[in-house]
Amino acid sequence: MEIISFRTPGLGDQSYLLTHEGRGVLVDPQRDIDRFMAKAAERDVELRFVLETHLHNDYVSGGEQAALATGAQLVLPAAAAAAYPHTPAFHMEDIPGGRGLSIRPIHTPGHTPEHTSYLVLVDGEPVAVFSGGSLLVSSAGRPDLLGPERARTLARLQHGSLHRLAGLPGGVELLPTHGEGSFCTSTGAGRYTSTIAEEVAGNPLLAIGDAEDFADELLAAPMPIPAFYPYMGPANTMGVPPMPPLGVPTLSVGDLADQPEGTRVVDIRPRARQAGGLLPGAVGIELDTDFGSWAGWLLPYRAPLVLVADPGQDVAEAVTQLARIGIDTVRGVVTDPGPAADQTFELLDLPAFAARLARPGAQLLDVRMPGEHAAAALPGAVHRFLADLAVHGVPAELDASRPVLVACGSGRRASIAAGLLLAAGYRPVVLTGAGVTDLLRHPAAD
């Protein structure tokens, strides 16, 4: 038996392909299924099952399309009640795979009500468990993504689910879907995979014996929920069409006037190129592994989009990341913004930024998450998380007649904030390649 993992860093998730004697099992696939199909073909395996652990909150699934493309049996938790054909998985009712392979569904509610983990047995012996968003490496799936009204009930259920999985044999490999970088984890998840024995020994959440204490721990400091998350569950319940074409038309700046009302311009060029000039009203989100997540969080969901990219930049990657969260609205790409891109901002390294901050009257905007700000606040800084800046605008304490120095943890979110500040009439100065914690240690910021 071989288990191949497919890491999607921008979403903090993993999908899996299990192969056994020429047969394959695909677990929690994302919408861009070609990468999974290519690996199955490379291993010369017949895909027999596609397993979904839950109705995902952070991406639209490729499960239905993978099953349709291959003839595999699509298996979903029975309580998911999805609107498309599938085989319902019932608690502890084994699904035979042939040649000694069987799949045992284990109802593990908590991250979602229907959540189901899948224990893999070979010749009757348990060898691995796909735990989705239940038991994670050093963590657990969040119970609050379906709203605060249900969060405590789901947290109590998650407590029981974690201990149910912890009762499996210690040598069973733990293969969660959510991991480091995912907003579906209740605390900072560690490595991507583990074993039951390692989690029993080291997962701090398994040391909490009381369900109410466990719920208190998980709900004590809730993280923000990305704005696109509420659209994912309904999409995965009703079904999602195949991936859109990855090639998009090349447009000129003049073509922007012909786009539908509400079209948003997203500049994916490196931040140094953005600093040299954004188109008026554009949001700059340089292309990286988390581009799609930030675009889905900061822009109106499914608004028509036009990208601005450098010639030769991987526009198909940007389209793929957007499609993973159900945004199929990219209408084209501008590769020569020209003199119309006249909205500039400053990028400064740590020494220059700290020196600027030390000047009388300097004003600093911290766009990190609330938890980051609480853990390491810079005296005198105005705090507004980047996503809240997009929704609620610039804090009233900031003076538009003076430059606004912007910092985050590394410079990425601060550079995104620059476009929002420019659109509101402010002059941003961005700390790049460093963050607020670096500023706290820098002598010039004392």
C-alpha positions as CSV (number, residue, x, y, z in Angstrom):
1,M,0.0,0.0,0.0
2,E,1.2,3.5,-0.8
3,I,-0.3,6.8,0.3
4,I,0.6,9.9,-1.8
5,S,-0.2,13.3,-0.3
6,F,-1.0,16.5,-2.3
7,R,-0.2,19.6,-0.4
8,T,-2.0,22.9,-1.2
9,P,0.0,25.4,0.9
10,G,-2.3,28.4,0.3
11,L,-5.2,26.6,1.9
12,G,-3.2,24.6,4.4
13,D,-4.8,21.4,3.2
14,Q,-3.8,18.0,2.0
15,S,-5.6,15.6,-0.3
16,Y,-4.5,11.9,-0.5
17,L,-4.3,9.1,-3.1
18,L,-4.1,5.6,-1.5
19,T,-3.0,2.9,-3.9
20,H,-3.3,-0.9,-3.2
21,E,-2.7,-3.6,-5.7
22,G,-3.7,-1.6,-8.7
23,R,-6.6,0.2,-7.0
24,G,-6.9,3.7,-5.8
25,V,-8.7,5.7,-3.2
26,L,-8.8,9.5,-3.5
27,V,-9.6,11.5,-0.3
28,D,-10.8,15.1,-0.1
29,P,-9.8,16.2,-3.6
30,Q,-9.9,19.8,-4.5
31,R,-11.4,21.1,-7.7
32,D,-8.3,21.0,-9.9
33,I,-8.5,17.2,-10.2
34,D,-6.0,16.8,-13.1
35,R,-3.1,16.5,-10.7
36,F,-4.7,13.6,-8.9
37,M,-5.7,11.9,-12.1
38,A,-2.1,12.3,-13.5
39,K,-0.7,10.6,-10.4
40,A,-3.2,7.7,-10.5
41,A,-2.3,7.2,-14.2
42,E,1.4,7.4,-13.4
43,R,0.9,4.6,-10.8
44,D,-1.3,2.7,-13.2
45,V,-4.1,2.4,-10.7
46,E,-7.8,2.2,-11.2
47,L,-9.6,4.8,-9.1
48,R,-12.3,2.8,-7.1
49,F,-13.4,5.3,-4.4
50,V,-13.5,9.0,-3.9
51,L,-14.0,9.8,-0.2
52,E,-15.1,13.1,1.3
53,T,-14.7,13.5,5.0
54,H,-17.1,16.5,5.2
55,L,-18.7,19.3,3.4
56,H,-15.7,21.5,3.2
57,N,-15.7,25.1,4.5
58,D,-12.5,26.2,2.8
59,Y,-12.6,25.0,-0.8
60,V,-15.0,23.6,-3.3
61,S,-14.6,19.9,-3.8
62,G,-13.5,18.0,-6.9
63,G,-15.0,14.8,-5.6
64,E,-18.0,14.7,-7.8
65,Q,-16.1,15.5,-10.9
66,A,-13.3,13.0,-10.1
67,A,-15.9,10.3,-9.7
68,L,-17.7,11.3,-12.9
69,A,-14.4,11.3,-14.8
70,T,-13.2,7.9,-13.6
71,G,-16.3,5.9,-12.7
72,A,-15.1,5.7,-9.1
73,Q,-17.6,5.4,-6.3
74,L,-18.2,8.7,-4.6
75,V,-18.6,8.3,-0.8
76,L,-19.9,11.1,1.4
77,P,-20.9,11.1,5.1
78,A,-24.5,9.9,5.2
79,A,-25.7,13.0,7.1
80,A,-24.2,15.3,4.4
81,A,-27.3,14.7,2.2
82,A,-25.6,16.2,-0.8
83,A,-27.8,16.9,-3.9
84,Y,-25.8,14.8,-6.4
85,P,-25.4,11.0,-6.6
86,H,-23.2,9.4,-4.0
87,T,-22.8,6.5,-1.7
88,P,-23.7,7.4,1.9
89,A,-21.1,6.4,4.5
90,F,-22.7,5.1,7.7
91,H,-20.8,4.8,11.0
92,M,-18.9,1.5,11.3
93,E,-20.4,0.0,8.2
94,D,-17.4,-1.2,6.2
95,I,-17.0,-0.5,2.5
96,P,-15.2,-3.4,0.8
97,G,-12.5,-2.4,-1.7
98,G,-11.4,-5.9,-2.7
99,R,-8.0,-7.5,-2.6
100,G,-8.0,-7.3,1.2
101,L,-8.7,-3.5,1.3
102,S,-11.7,-2.1,3.2
103,I,-12.8,1.3,4.4
104,R,-14.5,1.8,7.8
105,P,-16.4,5.1,8.2
106,I,-16.2,6.5,11.8
107,H,-18.7,9.3,12.6
108,T,-16.5,12.1,14.1
109,P,-18.7,15.2,14.3
110,G,-17.3,18.5,15.7
111,H,-15.7,20.3,12.8
112,T,-19.0,19.9,11.0
113,P,-22.1,17.8,12.2
114,E,-21.8,15.2,9.4
115,H,-18.0,14.8,9.6
116,T,-16.8,11.3,9.1
117,S,-13.2,9.9,9.3
118,Y,-12.2,6.8,7.3
119,L,-10.2,4.0,8.8
120,V,-8.2,1.9,6.2
121,L,-7.9,-1.8,6.9
122,V,-5.7,-4.2,5.0
123,D,-6.5,-7.9,5.6
124,G,-8.6,-6.8,8.6
125,E,-5.7,-4.8,10.2
126,P,-6.1,-1.0,10.7
127,V,-3.2,0.8,9.1
128,A,-4.3,4.5,8.5
129,V,-7.1,6.9,9.2
130,F,-8.1,9.9,7.1
131,S,-9.3,12.3,9.8
132,G,-10.2,15.3,7.7
133,G,-11.0,18.1,10.1
134,S,-11.3,16.0,13.3
135,L,-8.1,14.9,15.0
136,L,-5.2,17.0,13.5
137,V,-1.5,17.0,14.2
138,S,-1.2,18.7,17.6
139,S,-4.6,20.3,17.1
140,A,-8.2,19.8,16.1
141,G,-10.6,21.2,13.5
142,R,-12.4,24.4,14.4
143,P,-16.0,24.0,15.7
144,D,-17.1,27.6,15.0
145,L,-17.2,27.8,11.3
146,L,-21.0,27.2,11.1
147,G,-21.7,30.1,13.4
148,P,-21.4,31.0,17.1
149,E,-24.9,29.5,17.8
150,R,-23.7,26.0,17.1
151,A,-20.0,26.4,18.1
152,R,-20.2,25.1,21.7
153,T,-22.3,22.1,20.7
154,L,-19.9,21.2,18.0
155,A,-16.9,21.7,20.3
156,R,-18.3,19.2,22.8
157,L,-18.9,16.8,19.9
158,Q,-15.3,17.4,18.7
159,H,-14.1,16.4,22.2
160,G,-15.8,13.0,21.9
161,S,-14.6,12.5,18.3
162,L,-10.9,13.2,19.1
163,H,-11.1,10.6,21.9
164,R,-12.8,8.1,19.7
165,L,-10.0,8.3,17.2
166,A,-7.4,8.3,20.0
167,G,-8.7,4.9,20.9
168,L,-7.4,3.4,17.6
169,P,-4.2,1.3,17.7
170,G,-1.1,3.5,18.2
171,G,0.5,2.4,15.0
172,V,-2.3,3.7,12.8
173,E,-1.1,6.5,10.6
174,L,-3.0,9.8,11.1
175,L,-3.7,11.6,7.8
176,P,-5.7,14.8,8.3
177,T,-6.9,17.1,5.6
178,H,-6.4,20.4,7.5
179,G,-2.9,21.4,8.7
180,E,-0.5,24.2,9.1
181,G,-1.7,27.4,7.4
182,S,-5.4,26.4,7.4
183,F,-8.0,28.6,8.9
184,C,-9.9,25.4,9.7
185,T,-7.6,24.5,12.6
186,S,-8.5,25.5,16.1
187,T,-4.9,26.1,17.1
188,G,-1.6,26.1,15.2
189,A,-1.3,22.7,13.7
190,G,2.1,21.1,13.5
191,R,3.4,18.5,11.0
192,Y,1.1,17.4,8.2
193,T,0.8,13.7,9.3
194,S,1.4,11.7,12.4
195,T,0.4,8.5,14.2
196,I,-2.3,7.8,16.8
197,A,0.4,7.0,19.4
198,E,2.2,10.3,18.7
199,E,-1.0,12.3,19.1
200,V,-2.0,10.5,22.3
201,A,1.5,11.3,23.7
202,G,1.7,14.9,22.5
203,N,-1.5,16.5,21.3
204,P,-2.4,19.0,24.1
205,L,-6.1,18.8,23.3
206,L,-6.3,15.1,24.0
207,A,-5.1,15.9,27.5
208,I,-8.3,17.8,28.3
209,G,-10.6,15.2,29.8
210,D,-13.8,17.3,30.3
211,A,-15.9,18.2,27.3
212,E,-16.8,21.6,28.7
213,D,-13.2,22.5,29.5
214,F,-12.3,21.3,26.0
215,A,-15.0,23.6,24.5
216,D,-13.7,26.5,26.6
217,E,-10.2,26.0,25.2
218,L,-11.3,25.8,21.6
219,L,-13.6,28.8,21.8
220,A,-11.5,31.1,24.0
221,A,-9.8,33.1,21.2
222,P,-11.7,32.6,18.0
223,M,-9.8,33.4,14.8
224,P,-11.3,35.4,12.0
225,I,-13.3,33.4,9.4
226,P,-12.4,34.1,5.8
227,A,-15.3,35.9,4.0
228,F,-15.5,33.2,1.3
229,Y,-16.0,30.3,3.7
230,P,-19.8,30.6,4.0
231,Y,-20.1,30.0,0.3
232,M,-18.2,26.7,0.4
233,G,-20.5,24.5,2.3
234,P,-23.6,25.3,0.1
235,A,-21.5,24.8,-3.0
236,N,-20.3,21.4,-1.9
237,T,-23.9,20.4,-0.9
238,M,-25.3,21.3,-4.3
239,G,-22.4,20.3,-6.5
240,V,-19.7,22.2,-8.4
241,P,-19.1,22.3,-12.2
242,P,-15.8,21.3,-13.6
243,M,-12.8,23.7,-13.6
244,P,-13.1,26.7,-15.9
245,P,-10.6,27.2,-18.7
246,L,-7.3,28.4,-17.3
247,G,-6.5,30.6,-20.3
248,V,-8.0,34.1,-20.2
249,P,-8.1,36.9,-22.8
250,T,-5.4,39.6,-22.9
251,L,-7.0,43.0,-22.4
252,S,-5.8,46.6,-22.7
253,V,-6.4,49.3,-20.1
254,G,-9.0,50.7,-22.5
255,D,-10.9,47.5,-22.3
256,L,-11.6,48.0,-18.6
257,A,-14.3,50.6,-19.5
258,D,-16.3,47.8,-21.3
259,Q,-16.3,45.4,-18.3
260,P,-19.5,44.7,-16.3
261,E,-20.5,46.9,-13.4
262,G,-18.8,45.8,-10.3
263,T,-15.7,44.5,-12.0
264,R,-12.6,44.5,-9.7
265,V,-9.0,44.9,-10.8
266,V,-6.5,42.7,-9.0
267,D,-2.8,43.3,-9.6
268,I,-0.8,40.0,-9.1
269,R,2.6,41.5,-9.9
270,P,5.4,41.4,-7.3
271,R,5.0,44.1,-4.7
272,A,7.9,46.1,-6.0
273,R,6.2,46.4,-9.4
274,Q,2.9,47.3,-7.7
275,A,4.7,50.0,-5.7
276,G,5.8,51.6,-8.9
277,G,2.2,52.1,-10.0
278,L,-1.2,50.4,-9.5
279,L,-4.2,51.2,-11.7
280,P,-6.7,53.4,-9.8
281,G,-8.9,51.3,-7.6
282,A,-6.9,48.1,-8.1
283,V,-6.2,45.8,-5.2
284,G,-2.6,44.5,-5.2
285,I,-2.3,40.9,-4.1
286,E,1.0,39.6,-5.5
287,L,0.8,36.0,-6.8
288,D,1.9,33.5,-4.1
289,T,0.5,30.3,-2.8
290,D,-2.2,32.1,-0.8
291,F,-3.3,34.5,-3.5
292,G,-6.7,32.9,-4.0
293,S,-7.5,32.9,-0.2
294,W,-6.8,36.6,0.1
295,A,-8.7,37.5,-3.1
296,G,-11.7,35.5,-1.8
297,W,-11.5,37.2,1.6
298,L,-11.0,40.8,0.4
299,L,-13.1,41.1,-2.7
300,P,-16.9,40.7,-3.2
301,Y,-17.5,37.0,-3.8
302,R,-17.8,36.1,-7.5
303,A,-17.5,39.7,-8.6
304,P,-16.1,40.0,-12.2
305,L,-12.3,40.2,-12.0
306,V,-9.6,41.5,-14.3
307,L,-6.0,40.6,-13.4
308,V,-2.9,42.8,-14.0
309,A,0.2,40.7,-14.5
310,D,3.7,40.9,-15.8
311,P,4.3,39.3,-19.2
312,G,5.1,35.7,-18.6
313,Q,3.6,35.6,-15.1
314,D,1.7,32.4,-14.3
315,V,-1.8,33.7,-14.8
316,A,-3.1,30.1,-15.0
317,E,-2.0,29.6,-11.4
318,A,-4.0,32.6,-10.3
319,V,-7.1,31.3,-12.1
320,T,-6.6,27.9,-10.5
321,Q,-6.4,29.3,-7.0
322,L,-9.6,31.3,-7.5
323,A,-11.4,28.4,-9.0
324,R,-10.5,26.3,-6.0
325,I,-12.8,28.5,-4.0
326,G,-15.5,28.7,-6.6
327,I,-14.5,32.0,-8.3
328,D,-14.8,31.5,-12.0
329,T,-15.2,35.1,-13.0
330,V,-11.8,36.2,-14.4
331,R,-12.6,38.1,-17.5
332,G,-9.1,38.7,-18.7
333,V,-5.6,40.0,-17.9
334,V,-3.8,43.3,-18.5
335,T,-0.1,42.8,-19.1
336,D,0.8,46.4,-20.0
337,P,-0.9,48.9,-17.6
338,G,1.3,51.7,-18.9
339,P,1.1,55.3,-17.5
340,A,-2.5,54.7,-16.3
341,A,-0.9,52.8,-13.4
342,D,-0.1,56.0,-11.5
343,Q,-1.1,55.0,-7.9
344,T,2.3,54.6,-6.2
345,F,3.5,53.7,-2.7
346,E,6.8,53.4,-0.9
347,L,8.4,50.1,0.1
348,L,11.0,50.3,2.9
349,D,13.3,47.7,4.5
350,L,13.4,47.5,8.3
351,P,16.1,50.1,9.0
352,A,14.6,52.7,6.8
353,F,11.1,52.0,8.0
354,A,12.2,52.1,11.7
355,A,13.9,55.4,11.0
356,R,10.8,56.8,9.4
357,L,8.7,55.6,12.3
358,A,11.0,57.4,14.8
359,R,10.2,60.8,13.2
360,P,7.8,63.1,15.1
361,G,4.2,62.7,14.0
362,A,4.7,59.3,12.4
363,Q,1.6,57.1,12.3
364,L,1.6,53.3,12.1
365,L,-1.1,50.9,10.9
366,D,-0.8,47.3,12.1
367,V,-2.8,45.0,9.8
368,R,-2.1,41.7,11.5
369,M,-4.8,39.4,12.9
370,P,-6.2,40.3,16.4
371,G,-4.3,37.4,18.0
372,E,-1.0,38.5,16.6
373,H,-1.6,42.1,17.7
374,A,-2.6,40.9,21.2
375,A,0.6,38.8,21.5
376,A,3.0,41.5,20.4
377,A,1.6,45.0,20.1
378,L,3.7,48.0,19.1
379,P,3.0,51.0,21.3
380,G,1.3,53.8,19.5
381,A,0.2,51.7,16.5
382,V,-3.4,51.8,15.2
383,H,-4.6,48.2,14.7
384,R,-7.0,47.1,12.0
385,F,-6.8,43.5,10.6
386,L,-6.4,43.5,6.8
387,A,-9.8,41.9,6.1
388,D,-11.5,44.4,8.4
389,L,-9.7,47.2,6.6
390,A,-11.4,46.0,3.3
391,V,-14.8,45.9,5.0
392,H,-14.8,48.8,7.4
393,G,-12.3,51.2,5.8
394,V,-9.4,53.1,7.3
395,P,-9.5,53.8,11.0
396,A,-10.6,57.4,11.8
397,E,-7.4,57.9,14.0
398,L,-5.3,58.0,10.8
399,D,-4.7,61.4,9.2
400,A,-4.9,61.3,5.4
401,S,-2.7,64.4,5.1
402,R,0.4,62.5,6.4
403,P,1.9,59.2,5.2
404,V,0.6,56.0,6.8
405,L,3.3,53.5,7.7
406,V,1.9,50.0,7.4
407,A,3.3,46.7,8.9
408,C,2.2,43.1,9.4
409,G,4.2,40.0,10.0
410,S,6.3,39.8,6.9
411,G,5.2,42.6,4.5
412,R,2.7,40.6,2.5
413,R,-0.5,41.8,4.1
414,A,0.9,45.3,4.5
415,S,1.5,45.5,0.7
416,I,-2.0,44.4,0.1
417,A,-3.3,47.1,2.5
418,A,-1.4,49.7,0.4
419,G,-3.9,49.4,-2.4
420,L,-6.8,49.8,0.0
421,L,-5.2,52.8,1.5
422,L,-4.5,54.4,-1.9
423,A,-8.1,53.9,-3.0
424,A,-9.2,55.8,0.2
425,G,-6.9,58.7,-0.5
426,Y,-4.0,57.8,1.9
427,R,-0.2,57.7,1.2
428,P,1.0,54.2,2.4
429,V,4.6,53.4,3.3
430,V,5.0,49.6,3.6
431,L,7.5,47.7,5.7
432,T,8.7,44.8,3.5
433,G,10.7,41.7,4.3
434,A,10.1,42.2,8.1
435,G,7.2,42.7,10.5
436,V,6.0,44.3,13.7
437,T,8.0,41.9,15.9
438,D,11.1,42.9,14.1
439,L,10.2,46.5,14.7
440,L,9.8,45.8,18.4
441,R,13.4,44.7,18.5
442,H,14.8,47.5,16.4
443,P,16.6,50.3,18.3
444,A,15.2,53.1,16.1
445,A,11.7,52.2,17.1
446,D,12.3,52.7,20.8
